[in-house]
Amino acid sequence: MNEIRTAPAWTLGNGVCVGMLSAAGVAYDGPLAHYHAFPGTAHSIELRITQGFSPLGNFAPTLLACDVTAIVDWHNLDTGRSGSVSHFIPAGYTSYRPFHLHVDSGPGRVALTLRTDRPSVPATAEVFVP
């Protein structure tokens, strides 16, 4: 199991909202047990996508969170497989309530790009999927 974390991806959200998406997760060989978000999957990446940040913890509002569609583009550098996974993520999915996204990349070195369907500055990362 290998951990992955992207830098923040900056985006414009609905209206004039400026937002920040972050992705962190694990690349695993699997199969995952029944209590995981994606049971039975193998040789994949499970990402937790969050929005914004709260400078004062649980008791303060979250800043830089917008309603956006998060898009994860992936490319397996060893097998040549590639794809894209997207999902609408409301502003309420903060670090205290992350959104889980599954990337079925297969084993090998995988390059990921986190972006949105709005004007954005994407974030990239690379991970080895066992």
N, CA, C and O atoms as CSV, one atom per row, in Angstrom:
chain,resi,resn,atom,element,x,y,z
A,1,MET,N,N,0.848,-1.163,0.000
A,1,MET,CA,C,0.000,0.000,0.000
A,1,MET,C,C,0.907,1.244,0.000
A,1,MET,O,O,1.820,1.356,0.818
A,2,ASN,N,N,0.642,2.168,-0.924
A,2,ASN,CA,C,1.420,3.399,-1.033
A,2,ASN,C,C,0.503,4.601,-0.884
A,2,ASN,O,O,-0.599,4.629,-1.432
A,3,GLU,N,N,0.970,5.596,-0.134
A,3,GLU,CA,C,0.182,6.810,0.059
A,3,GLU,C,C,0.433,7.794,-1.066
A,3,GLU,O,O,1.503,7.807,-1.675
A,4,ILE,N,N,-0.574,8.622,-1.333
A,4,ILE,CA,C,-0.474,9.664,-2.349
A,4,ILE,C,C,-1.145,10.919,-1.809
A,4,ILE,O,O,-2.135,10.843,-1.082
A,5,ARG,N,N,-0.599,12.063,-2.168
A,5,ARG,CA,C,-1.176,13.349,-1.784
A,5,ARG,C,C,-0.835,14.351,-2.877
A,5,ARG,O,O,0.312,14.442,-3.314
A,6,THR,N,N,-1.841,15.102,-3.314
A,6,THR,CA,C,-1.595,16.137,-4.316
A,6,THR,C,C,-1.460,17.487,-3.628
A,6,THR,O,O,-1.906,17.670,-2.495
A,7,ALA,N,N,-0.849,18.415,-4.318
A,7,ALA,CA,C,-0.892,19.807,-3.888
A,7,ALA,C,C,-2.322,20.290,-4.108
A,7,ALA,O,O,-3.080,19.626,-4.815
A,8,PRO,N,N,-2.711,21.409,-3.533
A,8,PRO,CA,C,-4.065,21.919,-3.789
A,8,PRO,C,C,-4.263,22.290,-5.264
A,8,PRO,O,O,-3.359,22.813,-5.916
A,9,ALA,N,N,-5.449,22.011,-5.762
A,9,ALA,CA,C,-5.856,22.459,-7.095
A,9,ALA,C,C,-6.777,23.658,-6.876
A,9,ALA,O,O,-7.773,23.554,-6.159
A,10,TRP,N,N,-6.455,24.773,-7.479
A,10,TRP,CA,C,-7.229,25.997,-7.310
A,10,TRP,C,C,-8.248,26.103,-8.432
A,10,TRP,O,O,-7.964,25.740,-9.574
A,11,THR,N,N,-9.448,26.604,-8.102
A,11,THR,CA,C,-10.529,26.643,-9.087
A,11,THR,C,C,-11.468,27.803,-8.841
A,11,THR,O,O,-11.537,28.353,-7.742
A,12,LEU,N,N,-12.183,28.159,-9.879
A,12,LEU,CA,C,-13.323,29.057,-9.742
A,12,LEU,C,C,-14.555,28.178,-9.671
A,12,LEU,O,O,-14.717,27.265,-10.481
A,13,GLY,N,N,-15.408,28.439,-8.727
A,13,GLY,CA,C,-16.610,27.629,-8.570
A,13,GLY,C,C,-17.817,28.331,-9.141
A,13,GLY,O,O,-17.711,29.146,-10.057
A,14,ASN,N,N,-18.966,28.002,-8.587
A,14,ASN,CA,C,-20.208,28.617,-9.042
A,14,ASN,C,C,-20.182,30.120,-8.736
A,14,ASN,O,O,-19.866,30.520,-7.616
A,15,GLY,N,N,-20.509,30.937,-9.716
A,15,GLY,CA,C,-20.468,32.383,-9.527
A,15,GLY,C,C,-19.054,32.898,-9.428
A,15,GLY,O,O,-18.243,32.658,-10.323
A,16,VAL,N,N,-18.742,33.602,-8.356
A,16,VAL,CA,C,-17.407,34.179,-8.170
A,16,VAL,C,C,-16.638,33.487,-7.047
A,16,VAL,O,O,-15.730,34.080,-6.465
A,17,CYS,N,N,-16.980,32.277,-6.747
A,17,CYS,CA,C,-16.351,31.521,-5.666
A,17,CYS,C,C,-14.953,31.051,-6.078
A,17,CYS,O,O,-14.775,30.491,-7.160
A,18,VAL,N,N,-13.969,31.280,-5.216
A,18,VAL,CA,C,-12.618,30.751,-5.407
A,18,VAL,C,C,-12.479,29.555,-4.479
A,18,VAL,O,O,-12.722,29.661,-3.277
A,19,GLY,N,N,-12.087,28.411,-5.042
A,19,GLY,CA,C,-12.029,27.194,-4.252
A,19,GLY,C,C,-10.691,26.487,-4.327
A,19,GLY,O,O,-9.860,26.756,-5.194
A,20,MET,N,N,-10.515,25.573,-3.387
A,20,MET,CA,C,-9.290,24.781,-3.295
A,20,MET,C,C,-9.688,23.326,-3.056
A,20,MET,O,O,-10.375,23.014,-2.083
A,21,LEU,N,N,-9.251,22.437,-3.955
A,21,LEU,CA,C,-9.474,20.997,-3.791
A,21,LEU,C,C,-8.154,20.329,-3.456
A,21,LEU,O,O,-7.107,20.698,-3.988
A,22,SER,N,N,-8.211,19.349,-2.578
A,22,SER,CA,C,-7.032,18.544,-2.265
A,22,SER,C,C,-7.413,17.075,-2.347
A,22,SER,O,O,-8.544,16.701,-2.038
A,23,ALA,N,N,-6.468,16.248,-2.763
A,23,ALA,CA,C,-6.703,14.808,-2.833
A,23,ALA,C,C,-5.585,14.080,-2.102
A,23,ALA,O,O,-4.408,14.406,-2.258
A,24,ALA,N,N,-5.962,13.104,-1.313
A,24,ALA,CA,C,-5.009,12.240,-0.629
A,24,ALA,C,C,-5.618,10.847,-0.622
A,24,ALA,O,O,-6.839,10.697,-0.678
A,25,GLY,N,N,-4.784,9.847,-0.553
A,25,GLY,CA,C,-5.322,8.498,-0.535
A,25,GLY,C,C,-4.247,7.446,-0.570
A,25,GLY,O,O,-3.094,7.699,-0.221
A,26,VAL,N,N,-4.640,6.246,-1.001
A,26,VAL,CA,C,-3.727,5.120,-1.029
A,26,VAL,C,C,-3.858,4.356,-2.341
A,26,VAL,O,O,-4.941,4.260,-2.918
A,27,ALA,N,N,-2.739,3.821,-2.793
A,27,ALA,CA,C,-2.703,2.889,-3.918
A,27,ALA,C,C,-2.477,1.512,-3.307
A,27,ALA,O,O,-1.572,1.344,-2.489
A,28,TYR,N,N,-3.272,0.536,-3.683
A,28,TYR,CA,C,-3.246,-0.763,-3.018
A,28,TYR,C,C,-3.352,-1.890,-4.029
A,28,TYR,O,O,-3.766,-1.696,-5.172
A,29,ASP,N,N,-2.957,-3.097,-3.565
A,29,ASP,CA,C,-3.081,-4.257,-4.442
A,29,ASP,C,C,-4.415,-4.966,-4.239
A,29,ASP,O,O,-4.936,-5.551,-5.188
A,30,GLY,N,N,-4.981,-4.936,-3.044
A,30,GLY,CA,C,-6.325,-5.468,-2.778
A,30,GLY,C,C,-6.389,-6.977,-2.808
A,30,GLY,O,O,-5.345,-7.630,-2.790
A,31,PRO,N,N,-7.564,-7.549,-2.853
A,31,PRO,CA,C,-8.841,-6.845,-2.866
A,31,PRO,C,C,-9.198,-6.283,-1.496
A,31,PRO,O,O,-8.798,-6.826,-0.466
A,32,LEU,N,N,-9.952,-5.192,-1.496
A,32,LEU,CA,C,-10.354,-4.547,-0.253
A,32,LEU,C,C,-11.455,-5.341,0.438
A,32,LEU,O,O,-12.273,-5.995,-0.210
A,33,ALA,N,N,-11.457,-5.270,1.762
A,33,ALA,CA,C,-12.480,-5.957,2.550
A,33,ALA,C,C,-13.818,-5.231,2.421
A,33,ALA,O,O,-13.888,-4.133,1.871
A,34,HIS,N,N,-14.852,-5.841,2.922
A,34,HIS,CA,C,-16.211,-5.324,2.760
A,34,HIS,C,C,-16.462,-3.990,3.457
A,34,HIS,O,O,-17.430,-3.316,3.106
A,35,TYR,N,N,-15.655,-3.576,4.414
A,35,TYR,CA,C,-15.906,-2.337,5.156
A,35,TYR,C,C,-15.263,-1.113,4.509
A,35,TYR,O,O,-15.383,-0.016,5.054
A,36,HIS,N,N,-14.600,-1.253,3.395
A,36,HIS,CA,C,-14.007,-0.117,2.689
A,36,HIS,C,C,-15.037,0.564,1.791
A,36,HIS,O,O,-16.113,0.024,1.534
A,37,ALA,N,N,-14.683,1.765,1.317
A,37,ALA,CA,C,-15.583,2.507,0.428
A,37,ALA,C,C,-15.789,1.776,-0.900
A,37,ALA,O,O,-16.853,1.893,-1.507
A,38,PHE,N,N,-14.780,1.020,-1.359
A,38,PHE,CA,C,-14.867,0.297,-2.630
A,38,PHE,C,C,-14.506,-1.169,-2.411
A,38,PHE,O,O,-13.414,-1.589,-2.795
A,39,PRO,N,N,-15.389,-1.959,-1.806
A,39,PRO,CA,C,-15.065,-3.350,-1.478
A,39,PRO,C,C,-14.791,-4.198,-2.714
A,39,PRO,O,O,-15.447,-4.053,-3.745
A,40,GLY,N,N,-13.801,-5.090,-2.587
A,40,GLY,CA,C,-13.501,-6.032,-3.642
A,40,GLY,C,C,-12.576,-5.526,-4.733
A,40,GLY,O,O,-12.148,-6.312,-5.578
A,41,THR,N,N,-12.255,-4.243,-4.743
A,41,THR,CA,C,-11.396,-3.719,-5.802
A,41,THR,C,C,-9.934,-4.080,-5.544
A,41,THR,O,O,-9.520,-4.257,-4.398
A,42,ALA,N,N,-9.167,-4.187,-6.617
A,42,ALA,CA,C,-7.750,-4.543,-6.520
A,42,ALA,C,C,-6.946,-3.698,-7.495
A,42,ALA,O,O,-7.469,-3.236,-8.509
A,43,HIS,N,N,-5.652,-3.497,-7.178
A,43,HIS,CA,C,-4.723,-2.742,-8.026
A,43,HIS,C,C,-5.341,-1.407,-8.447
A,43,HIS,O,O,-5.471,-1.112,-9.635
A,44,SER,N,N,-5.715,-0.613,-7.452
A,44,SER,CA,C,-6.429,0.631,-7.690
A,44,SER,C,C,-5.943,1.716,-6.742
A,44,SER,O,O,-5.041,1.502,-5.933
A,45,ILE,N,N,-6.558,2.877,-6.861
A,45,ILE,CA,C,-6.254,4.025,-6.008
A,45,ILE,C,C,-7.561,4.508,-5.395
A,45,ILE,O,O,-8.549,4.702,-6.102
A,46,GLU,N,N,-7.565,4.699,-4.099
A,46,GLU,CA,C,-8.707,5.269,-3.394
A,46,GLU,C,C,-8.318,6.669,-2.933
A,46,GLU,O,O,-7.404,6.829,-2.124
A,47,LEU,N,N,-9.012,7.684,-3.449
A,47,LEU,CA,C,-8.714,9.075,-3.123
A,47,LEU,C,C,-9.789,9.654,-2.214
A,47,LEU,O,O,-10.974,9.354,-2.365
A,48,ARG,N,N,-9.362,10.491,-1.266
A,48,ARG,CA,C,-10.269,11.271,-0.437
A,48,ARG,C,C,-10.119,12.719,-0.900
A,48,ARG,O,O,-9.062,13.324,-0.721
A,49,ILE,N,N,-11.167,13.266,-1.488
A,49,ILE,CA,C,-11.111,14.630,-2.003
A,49,ILE,C,C,-11.818,15.554,-1.025
A,49,ILE,O,O,-12.952,15.301,-0.618
A,50,THR,N,N,-11.134,16.624,-0.656
A,50,THR,CA,C,-11.691,17.597,0.279
A,50,THR,C,C,-11.611,18.983,-0.333
A,50,THR,O,O,-10.864,19.224,-1.282
A,51,GLN,N,N,-12.396,19.887,0.231
A,51,GLN,CA,C,-12.410,21.262,-0.245
A,51,GLN,C,C,-12.017,22.211,0.865
A,51,GLN,O,O,-12.311,21.971,2.036
A,52,GLY,N,N,-11.352,23.290,0.492
A,52,GLY,CA,C,-11.055,24.377,1.401
A,52,GLY,C,C,-10.251,23.979,2.616
A,52,GLY,O,O,-9.609,22.929,2.647
A,53,PHE,N,N,-10.300,24.851,3.627
A,53,PHE,CA,C,-9.647,24.581,4.902
A,53,PHE,C,C,-10.350,25.403,5.971
A,53,PHE,O,O,-10.995,26.409,5.678
A,54,SER,N,N,-10.216,24.964,7.195
A,54,SER,CA,C,-10.793,25.664,8.327
A,54,SER,C,C,-9.667,26.074,9.255
A,54,SER,O,O,-9.099,25.218,9.934
A,55,PRO,N,N,-9.319,27.362,9.309
A,55,PRO,CA,C,-8.163,27.791,10.087
A,55,PRO,C,C,-8.302,27.564,11.590
A,55,PRO,O,O,-7.297,27.509,12.298
A,56,LEU,N,N,-9.540,27.432,12.091
A,56,LEU,CA,C,-9.753,27.255,13.525
A,56,LEU,C,C,-10.335,25.893,13.884
A,56,LEU,O,O,-10.855,25.720,14.986
A,57,GLY,N,N,-10.257,24.931,12.982
A,57,GLY,CA,C,-10.724,23.581,13.272
A,57,GLY,C,C,-12.214,23.392,13.069
A,57,GLY,O,O,-12.834,24.104,12.280
A,58,ASN,N,N,-12.797,22.421,13.788
A,58,ASN,CA,C,-14.194,22.038,13.606
A,58,ASN,C,C,-15.199,23.149,13.889
A,58,ASN,O,O,-16.316,23.123,13.370
A,59,PHE,N,N,-14.815,24.113,14.697
A,59,PHE,CA,C,-15.774,25.107,15.165
A,59,PHE,C,C,-15.771,26.385,14.351
A,59,PHE,O,O,-16.411,27.362,14.738
A,60,ALA,N,N,-15.077,26.399,13.253
A,60,ALA,CA,C,-15.022,27.582,12.393
A,60,ALA,C,C,-15.502,27.214,10.997
A,60,ALA,O,O,-15.446,26.045,10.615
A,61,PRO,N,N,-15.969,28.186,10.235
A,61,PRO,CA,C,-16.406,27.878,8.869
A,61,PRO,C,C,-15.228,27.496,7.984
A,61,PRO,O,O,-14.083,27.864,8.246
A,62,THR,N,N,-15.538,26.750,6.931
A,62,THR,CA,C,-14.525,26.350,5.961
A,62,THR,C,C,-14.389,27.443,4.915
A,62,THR,O,O,-15.387,27.934,4.388
A,63,LEU,N,N,-13.170,27.818,4.619
A,63,LEU,CA,C,-12.876,28.826,3.615
A,63,LEU,C,C,-12.464,28.141,2.312
A,63,LEU,O,O,-11.975,27.012,2.337
A,64,LEU,N,N,-12.653,28.803,1.192
A,64,LEU,CA,C,-12.237,28.330,-0.136
A,64,LEU,C,C,-12.906,27.010,-0.537
A,64,LEU,O,O,-12.248,26.099,-1.041
A,65,ALA,N,N,-14.211,26.921,-0.309
A,65,ALA,CA,C,-14.968,25.737,-0.714
A,65,ALA,C,C,-16.098,26.159,-1.651
A,65,ALA,O,O,-16.849,27.082,-1.337
A,66,CYS,N,N,-16.223,25.496,-2.792
A,66,CYS,CA,C,-17.228,25.819,-3.810
A,66,CYS,C,C,-17.869,24.531,-4.317
A,66,CYS,O,O,-17.288,23.451,-4.210
A,67,ASP,N,N,-19.070,24.658,-4.870
A,67,ASP,CA,C,-19.688,23.523,-5.551
A,67,ASP,C,C,-19.014,23.360,-6.908
A,67,ASP,O,O,-19.147,24.230,-7.769
A,68,VAL,N,N,-18.285,22.250,-7.113
A,68,VAL,CA,C,-17.588,22.011,-8.381
A,68,VAL,C,C,-17.634,20.524,-8.722
A,68,VAL,O,O,-17.934,19.687,-7.871
A,69,THR,N,N,-17.336,20.218,-9.959
A,69,THR,CA,C,-17.142,18.833,-10.375
A,69,THR,C,C,-15.642,18.569,-10.397
A,69,THR,O,O,-14.903,19.179,-11.169
A,70,ALA,N,N,-15.205,17.656,-9.542
A,70,ALA,CA,C,-13.795,17.277,-9.501
A,70,ALA,C,C,-13.528,16.248,-10.587
A,70,ALA,O,O,-14.326,15.334,-10.798
A,71,ILE,N,N,-12.405,16.399,-11.273
A,71,ILE,CA,C,-12.006,15.481,-12.337
A,71,ILE,C,C,-10.601,14.983,-12.037
A,71,ILE,O,O,-9.687,15.777,-11.814
A,72,VAL,N,N,-10.432,13.669,-12.033
A,72,VAL,CA,C,-9.109,13.064,-11.864
A,72,VAL,C,C,-8.769,12.355,-13.170
A,72,VAL,O,O,-9.382,11.346,-13.518
A,73,ASP,N,N,-7.791,12.890,-13.881
A,73,ASP,CA,C,-7.267,12.241,-15.082
A,73,ASP,C,C,-6.101,11.366,-14.644
A,73,ASP,O,O,-5.276,11.796,-13.839
A,74,TRP,N,N,-6.021,10.149,-15.161
A,74,TRP,CA,C,-4.934,9.254,-14.773
A,74,TRP,C,C,-4.336,8.592,-16.008
A,74,TRP,O,O,-5.003,8.393,-17.024
A,75,HIS,N,N,-3.049,8.257,-15.882
A,75,HIS,CA,C,-2.335,7.574,-16.955
A,75,HIS,C,C,-1.363,6.586,-16.325
A,75,HIS,O,O,-0.465,6.983,-15.582
A,76,ASN,N,N,-1.539,5.296,-16.618
A,76,ASN,CA,C,-0.627,4.277,-16.126
A,76,ASN,C,C,0.606,4.301,-17.034
A,76,ASN,O,O,0.530,3.932,-18.206
A,77,LEU,N,N,1.728,4.734,-16.486
A,77,LEU,CA,C,2.946,4.919,-17.274
A,77,LEU,C,C,3.582,3.602,-17.708
A,77,LEU,O,O,4.387,3.583,-18.639
A,78,ASP,N,N,3.228,2.496,-17.042
A,78,ASP,CA,C,3.796,1.194,-17.393
A,78,ASP,C,C,2.967,0.437,-18.423
A,78,ASP,O,O,3.523,-0.222,-19.302
A,79,THR,N,N,1.640,0.525,-18.324
A,79,THR,CA,C,0.782,-0.232,-19.239
A,79,THR,C,C,0.196,0.611,-20.364
A,79,THR,O,O,-0.279,0.066,-21.361
A,80,GLY,N,N,0.224,1.934,-20.216
A,80,GLY,CA,C,-0.348,2.813,-21.224
A,80,GLY,C,C,-1.834,3.086,-21.045
A,80,GLY,O,O,-2.393,3.929,-21.746
A,81,ARG,N,N,-2.485,2.382,-20.114
A,81,ARG,CA,C,-3.908,2.632,-19.865
A,81,ARG,C,C,-4.093,4.038,-19.317
A,81,ARG,O,O,-3.225,4.552,-18.610
A,82,SER,N,N,-5.217,4.661,-19.641
A,82,SER,CA,C,-5.511,5.989,-19.100
A,82,SER,C,C,-7.017,6.143,-18.991
A,82,SER,O,O,-7.785,5.362,-19.553
A,83,GLY,N,N,-7.413,7.150,-18.269
A,83,GLY,CA,C,-8.840,7.391,-18.100
A,83,GLY,C,C,-9.078,8.636,-17.288
A,83,GLY,O,O,-8.149,9.367,-16.944
A,84,SER,N,N,-10.326,8.862,-16.992
A,84,SER,CA,C,-10.742,10.034,-16.247
A,84,SER,C,C,-11.924,9.653,-15.375
A,84,SER,O,O,-12.809,8.919,-15.814
A,85,VAL,N,N,-11.947,10.143,-14.148
A,85,VAL,CA,C,-13.033,9.903,-13.215
A,85,VAL,C,C,-13.499,11.267,-12.733
A,85,VAL,O,O,-12.684,12.105,-12.347
A,86,SER,N,N,-14.801,11.491,-12.754
A,86,SER,CA,C,-15.310,12.786,-12.303
A,86,SER,C,C,-16.553,12.608,-11.450
A,86,SER,O,O,-17.285,11.626,-11.576
A,87,HIS,N,N,-16.774,13.589,-10.575
A,87,HIS,CA,C,-17.967,13.568,-9.740
A,87,HIS,C,C,-18.208,14.968,-9.193
A,87,HIS,O,O,-17.267,15.687,-8.859
A,88,PHE,N,N,-19.486,15.347,-9.104
A,88,PHE,CA,C,-19.848,16.624,-8.501
A,88,PHE,C,C,-19.598,16.553,-7.004
A,88,PHE,O,O,-20.017,15.603,-6.342
A,89,ILE,N,N,-18.915,17.559,-6.470
A,89,ILE,CA,C,-18.609,17.586,-5.044
A,89,ILE,C,C,-19.110,18.907,-4.459
A,89,ILE,O,O,-18.566,19.966,-4.771
A,90,PRO,N,N,-20.143,18.854,-3.614
A,90,PRO,CA,C,-20.645,20.065,-2.988
A,90,PRO,C,C,-19.620,20.669,-2.031
A,90,PRO,O,O,-18.714,19.981,-1.561
A,91,ALA,N,N,-19.770,21.950,-1.753
A,91,ALA,CA,C,-18.826,22.663,-0.897
A,91,ALA,C,C,-18.734,22.079,0.511
A,91,ALA,O,O,-17.755,22.338,1.210
A,92,GLY,N,N,-19.710,21.312,0.939
A,92,GLY,CA,C,-19.709,20.755,2.287
A,92,GLY,C,C,-18.735,19.611,2.512
A,92,GLY,O,O,-18.567,19.171,3.650
A,93,TYR,N,N,-18.086,19.116,1.460
A,93,TYR,CA,C,-17.135,18.010,1.612
A,93,TYR,C,C,-15.767,18.568,1.981
A,93,TYR,O,O,-14.913,18.782,1.121
A,94,THR,N,N,-15.578,18.797,3.272
A,94,THR,CA,C,-14.339,19.371,3.797
A,94,THR,C,C,-13.455,18.255,4.330
A,94,THR,O,O,-13.765,17.076,4.155
A,95,SER,N,N,-12.364,18.619,4.976
A,95,SER,CA,C,-11.460,17.604,5.524
A,95,SER,C,C,-12.131,16.771,6.615
A,95,SER,O,O,-11.660,15.678,6.933
A,96,TYR,N,N,-13.208,17.265,7.184
A,96,TYR,CA,C,-13.927,16.515,8.211
A,96,TYR,C,C,-15.000,15.620,7.612
A,96,TYR,O,O,-15.575,14.781,8.305
A,97,ARG,N,N,-15.268,15.801,6.323
A,97,ARG,CA,C,-16.261,14.984,5.610
A,97,ARG,C,C,-15.794,14.814,4.162
A,97,ARG,O,O,-16.357,15.437,3.262
A,98,PRO,N,N,-14.781,13.986,3.921
A,98,PRO,CA,C,-14.219,13.867,2.568
A,98,PRO,C,C,-15.134,13.086,1.620
A,98,PRO,O,O,-16.004,12.324,2.043
A,99,PHE,N,N,-14.905,13.302,0.338
A,99,PHE,CA,C,-15.595,12.550,-0.714
A,99,PHE,C,C,-14.622,11.496,-1.221
A,99,PHE,O,O,-13.462,11.812,-1.486
A,100,HIS,N,N,-15.064,10.254,-1.363
A,100,HIS,CA,C,-14.193,9.169,-1.812
A,100,HIS,C,C,-14.389,8.916,-3.301
A,100,HIS,O,O,-15.514,8.849,-3.796
A,101,LEU,N,N,-13.264,8.776,-4.003
A,101,LEU,CA,C,-13.270,8.555,-5.447
A,101,LEU,C,C,-12.349,7.393,-5.768
A,101,LEU,O,O,-11.250,7.304,-5.220
A,102,HIS,N,N,-12.785,6.495,-6.653
A,102,HIS,CA,C,-12.021,5.297,-7.004
A,102,HIS,C,C,-11.405,5.441,-8.389
A,102,HIS,O,O,-12.085,5.830,-9.339
A,103,VAL,N,N,-10.104,5.126,-8.506
A,103,VAL,CA,C,-9.394,5.147,-9.787
A,103,VAL,C,C,-8.933,3.720,-10.073
A,103,VAL,O,O,-8.077,3.191,-9.364
A,104,ASP,N,N,-9.494,3.099,-11.105
A,104,ASP,CA,C,-9.181,1.710,-11.466
A,104,ASP,C,C,-8.038,1.709,-12.470
A,104,ASP,O,O,-8.252,1.492,-13.663
A,105,SER,N,N,-6.833,1.948,-11.990
A,105,SER,CA,C,-5.664,2.150,-12.856
A,105,SER,C,C,-4.941,0.872,-13.237
A,105,SER,O,O,-4.254,0.840,-14.258
A,106,GLY,N,N,-5.076,-0.180,-12.446
A,106,GLY,CA,C,-4.256,-1.366,-12.635
A,106,GLY,C,C,-2.880,-1.143,-12.027
A,106,GLY,O,O,-2.563,-0.022,-11.630
A,107,PRO,N,N,-2.050,-2.186,-11.943
A,107,PRO,CA,C,-0.741,-2.054,-11.310
A,107,PRO,C,C,0.247,-1.275,-12.177
A,107,PRO,O,O,0.167,-1.289,-13.405
A,108,GLY,N,N,1.183,-0.593,-11.504
A,108,GLY,CA,C,2.226,0.151,-12.201
A,108,GLY,C,C,2.330,1.582,-11.708
A,108,GLY,O,O,1.636,1.983,-10.773
A,109,ARG,N,N,3.205,2.349,-12.346
A,109,ARG,CA,C,3.363,3.779,-12.016
A,109,ARG,C,C,2.213,4.551,-12.647
A,109,ARG,O,O,1.961,4.429,-13.845
A,110,VAL,N,N,1.515,5.344,-11.842
A,110,VAL,CA,C,0.335,6.067,-12.322
A,110,VAL,C,C,0.510,7.560,-12.050
A,110,VAL,O,O,0.799,7.972,-10.927
A,111,ALA,N,N,0.331,8.357,-13.097
A,111,ALA,CA,C,0.342,9.816,-12.979
A,111,ALA,C,C,-1.099,10.294,-12.858
A,111,ALA,O,O,-1.956,9.897,-13.648
A,112,LEU,N,N,-1.367,11.146,-11.868
A,112,LEU,CA,C,-2.708,11.671,-11.622
A,112,LEU,C,C,-2.718,13.184,-11.787
A,112,LEU,O,O,-1.745,13.855,-11.445
A,113,THR,N,N,-3.808,13.717,-12.308
A,113,THR,CA,C,-4.019,15.161,-12.385
A,113,THR,C,C,-5.393,15.455,-11.809
A,113,THR,O,O,-6.395,14.909,-12.271
A,114,LEU,N,N,-5.444,16.324,-10.792
A,114,LEU,CA,C,-6.694,16.750,-10.170
A,114,LEU,C,C,-7.051,18.124,-10.719
A,114,LEU,O,O,-6.259,19.061,-10.625
A,115,ARG,N,N,-8.265,18.243,-11.299
A,115,ARG,CA,C,-8.735,19.511,-11.850
A,115,ARG,C,C,-10.243,19.580,-11.667
A,115,ARG,O,O,-10.842,18.676,-11.085
A,116,THR,N,N,-10.862,20.653,-12.163
A,116,THR,CA,C,-12.315,20.776,-12.094
A,116,THR,C,C,-12.867,21.082,-13.475
A,116,THR,O,O,-12.117,21.273,-14.432
A,117,ASP,N,N,-14.204,21.126,-13.563
A,117,ASP,CA,C,-14.852,21.455,-14.819
A,117,ASP,C,C,-14.942,22.968,-15.037
A,117,ASP,O,O,-15.487,23.414,-16.047
A,118,ARG,N,N,-14.424,23.742,-14.122
A,118,ARG,CA,C,-14.382,25.202,-14.209
A,118,ARG,C,C,-12.936,25.618,-14.471
A,118,ARG,O,O,-12.037,24.778,-14.423
A,119,PRO,N,N,-12.699,26.905,-14.746
A,119,PRO,CA,C,-11.304,27.345,-14.870
A,119,PRO,C,C,-10.538,26.988,-13.594
A,119,PRO,O,O,-10.976,27.305,-12.488
A,120,SER,N,N,-9.383,26.323,-13.760
A,120,SER,CA,C,-8.647,25.851,-12.587
A,120,SER,C,C,-7.160,25.755,-12.861
A,120,SER,O,O,-6.714,25.766,-14.009
A,121,VAL,N,N,-6.403,25.662,-11.777
A,121,VAL,CA,C,-4.982,25.370,-11.825
A,121,VAL,C,C,-4.836,23.945,-11.294
A,121,VAL,O,O,-4.925,23.732,-10.085
A,122,PRO,N,N,-4.615,22.960,-12.177
A,122,PRO,CA,C,-4.594,21.554,-11.741
A,122,PRO,C,C,-3.386,21.214,-10.883
A,122,PRO,O,O,-2.374,21.915,-10.882
A,123,ALA,N,N,-3.527,20.115,-10.155
A,123,ALA,CA,C,-2.440,19.572,-9.323
A,123,ALA,C,C,-2.122,18.173,-9.835
A,123,ALA,O,O,-3.023,17.432,-10.228
A,124,THR,N,N,-0.856,17.816,-9.831
A,124,THR,CA,C,-0.437,16.503,-10.328
A,124,THR,C,C,0.341,15.745,-9.256
A,124,THR,O,O,0.919,16.338,-8.345
A,125,ALA,N,N,0.340,14.437,-9.388
A,125,ALA,CA,C,1.101,13.563,-8.492
A,125,ALA,C,C,1.336,12.243,-9.211
A,125,ALA,O,O,0.665,11.931,-10.195
A,126,GLU,N,N,2.290,11.477,-8.712
A,126,GLU,CA,C,2.579,10.164,-9.260
A,126,GLU,C,C,2.681,9.174,-8.125
A,126,GLU,O,O,3.209,9.493,-7.060
A,127,VAL,N,N,2.168,7.951,-8.350
A,127,VAL,CA,C,2.191,6.919,-7.315
A,127,VAL,C,C,2.405,5.561,-7.991
A,127,VAL,O,O,2.056,5.368,-9.156
A,128,PHE,N,N,2.983,4.630,-7.235
A,128,PHE,CA,C,3.137,3.259,-7.722
A,128,PHE,C,C,1.994,2.424,-7.126
A,128,PHE,O,O,1.827,2.367,-5.908
A,129,VAL,N,N,1.221,1.788,-7.991
A,129,VAL,CA,C,0.136,0.915,-7.573
A,129,VAL,C,C,0.678,-0.513,-7.577
A,129,VAL,O,O,1.044,-1.030,-8.632
A,130,PRO,N,N,0.734,-1.166,-6.387
A,130,PRO,CA,C,1.285,-2.534,-6.321
A,130,PRO,C,C,0.422,-3.550,-7.053
A,130,PRO,O,O,0.756,-4.735,-7.084
